[in-house]
Amino acid sequence: MNPEDTGTGARPRPAHSVPARPAPGALLDHLPGWGAVPTPAGPFRLSPLRLPADLDLLTGWMNDPEVDAFWDLAGPPATTERHVRAQLHGDGRSVPCLGLLDGTPMSYWEVYRADLDPLARHYPARPHDTGLHLLLGPAESRGRGLGAVLLAAVADLVLHRRPRCERVLAEPDVRNRRSVRAFERAGFRTAAELDLPDKRAALMVRSRLLPA
């Protein structure tokens, strides 16, 4: 997901009207306090990303060619910083996080309100749909099933912590077969293929209630 402005088509407000701003954390049910969850690989938690403390680590991951092929954020720290700050200074619809496994940062996540994102223009969104983006940072974390383990754990965590959310979504590039397979092993199904502005994506969906 690359942050984009969205047009609402709403009637213009009077000049004196000030739009209400959600309370901090309200749009994602106070994600910073969700805590750790057990996984087969060890205890895991999402820790909201901090600037500048976490910038060098994340920039290093973004400059890995395998990551850059799908995130397109290689470059100096300022490139990564602009991407993250757009979320940190937004209205809270997307929260960038480090994923800590046994206390060690090893992944980057974006948990976002898919129903409030530009993605909602491209599929039949439902209120409180929650989207996930994931990259595994260290190369040694990839290719051994860890992505599927963590995706399953985070999807469960979202559905537990966000009772109004009925679906967890993702939209990996269809060319990223490793990512698509990881979502499938984590209980997501491919609902459609979408032509997004920057890629052709597989819409992956994990519902709270599994189909009969």
N, C-alpha and C positions, 0 to 999 in steps of 0.2 A: 504494500500500500504506500503510495506516495501522497502526502497531504495535498489536497486540492480544495479550492473554494467551491462551495455549492450554491446554486441559485435555488431559492425556495418557491418562487412564484407567488409569494405572499403579498397581500395588500400593503403598500407602504405605511409605516407608522407615522403618526403626527410627529412634528419636529421635537416636541417636548418629551416624547415617550422614550424611556430607556429600557431596552430589553433586559429581562431578568437573566442573571447569570447563575448557572447551577452552583450549589455549594461544592467546595473542593471535594473531589472523589465521588460525587453523587451519581454521575452518569455510569460509573462502573462499580457501584456498590462498595466503595471504599477499598479498592484493591490493595493498597499498601498494608492493610491489616489482615490480609487473608491467612498468613502464616504458612508453615511448612506442611508437606504431605509425605507419607511414606511411599516409596516406589521400590520395585525389585532391584534398582540400581543404588538405592540409598535415599535418605531424606532430601526432599527438593522443595525449594521455595522461589517465588518471584520477588525480586527486590527492585523497586523503582530506580531507574538509572539516574545517577547524579552527575552533574557537570560542575566543574571540570574533572572531578575525581575519576570517573570511569571512561573518559574520552579516549585516552591513549589505547586502552585495552580494546575498545570497540573499533577504533580506527584500524588497529592491526588486523582484526578479524575481517573487516570490510575490504582490506587490501589483499586478502587471499584470493587468487584467481578463481578458485572454485566457488567462493562466495560471491565475488563480483559478477560472475556470469549471470546471476539472477537478481542481485540486489542493486547493481550498477551504482555503487557508492564508493568505489576506490578513489583514492586521492589523499590530499592532506587532511589533518584533523578538522579543518574548517568545513570540509564537505560533509563529514559525518555529523558535525555539530549542528549545521543548518537543518539537517534532516531530523535530528532529535529535538532541537529547540522548537521547531514548528509544532511538535506535539506537546512539549512541556509548557509552552506559552499559549496553547489553545484552550478550548473550553472543557477539556477533560474527557473528550470522546475517545481518545487513544492514549494509552499509558505505556511508554517504553520501559522495559525491565531487563535486568540481568537475571538469568536463571542460575541459581546456586545449588550444586549437587554436593552433598556432604560439606557445605559451607564454601565450596570453591566455585567461582564464576566460570561457567563453561558454555553458556548459550545466551543469545539475545532474543527477546520476545517483544512483540507489540500486541497488546490486548486492546481491542477497539470495538466500539459500537457500530457494527456493520449496518444497522438500520439508519444510522445518522451519517454514514460515510458515502462518498461518491459511488462506492460499489452498489448501493441500493438502487441506483438508476438502471442497473443491468440485470437484476433478478427480482423476483417477487418477495421483497423483504417483509419480515414480521417484526412487531415491536420487541425490542430488547435482544434481537439477534446479536450475537457476540462473535467477533472475528479474531483469528490468531495468525500471526506471522512468527516464524521461528528460523533462526540459524544456529547451527552448532559451531562454536568458535574454533576450538582446537581440532586440527585435522584428525587426531587420534580418536576423537569422539564420534566420527562419522563412519558409516558403513558397517556398524555392528549391532544395529537394532535399537540403539539408545533413543533415537528420535521418536520412534513409535511408542516406547515406554513413557517418555516425558509428555508427548502429545496426549496420550490417554489419561495421564495423571492430571494435566492441566485442564483438559476438557471436563473431567469429573469435578475438579475444583471450581471451575466456572459455574457449572450447573448446580453445585452445592451452595456456593456463595451468592449466586444471582438467581433467586427463586422465580423471578419474572421471566427469565431467559429460558426459552424452550429449545433453542438450537445453537450449536457452536459451529462456526463456518470457517473456511479457509479458501484461498484462491491461488494456489501455486501455478506457476507456468506449466503448461502441458508438456513442455520439453523436459521438465525436471522430474523424470520418472522416479528417481530415488525419493523425492519429497512426496509425490503422489502415493507411492507404495507405503511410505511411513504413515501417512494419514489413513490409508485403508487398513493397515494393521492395527491402528489405534481406534478402529470402530467407526471411521467416517466412510461415507459412500459418495461416489461421484454423481451429483444430481444433474449437472449440465456442463457444457463448455461455453465460456463467455468471451466475447471479443471486447477486451478492455483497452483503454487508450495506449497502454504500454506493453500489452502481451495478450496472447490467447491463454485463458486460464481454465483450469478445472475447478468447478465449484464443488467443494467437498463439504458435506453436511453430516454432523452427528446430532441426532435428536435426543431429547430427554427420554421420550418413550420410543423404544425400538419397535419397528413395524412387526405386526403379528405374522 
